[in-house]
Amino acid sequence: MIRNRIITTAAALSLVIGGAVVVDTATAPNAEAACTSNITIWKGKNASCSKSARHWDAIKNTTPRYGKWVTRGHYSSQTACWANVVSYGMTVA
């Protein structure tokens, strides 16, 4: 019974997180996507990527907004608070 609750809670949590955070898998394979952390609508950290990474916000009916490229251990942040953000994440180069 406890195991069922844990699985149900994990599934619900995955659904909530999955709807809010998107990782750019077109340019970041799974191994590289795992090297970013602390991703929010405002910023994301290049936790351990040997390459550069940058934060992005996808905005409804306009072009995406990007933070600066950063190296390992640094945060990429947005320059402003954008309206109508539909998803956000990190891209690894």
Order of alpha helices (4+ residues) and beta strands (2+ residues): alpha-alpha-beta-beta-beta-beta-beta-beta
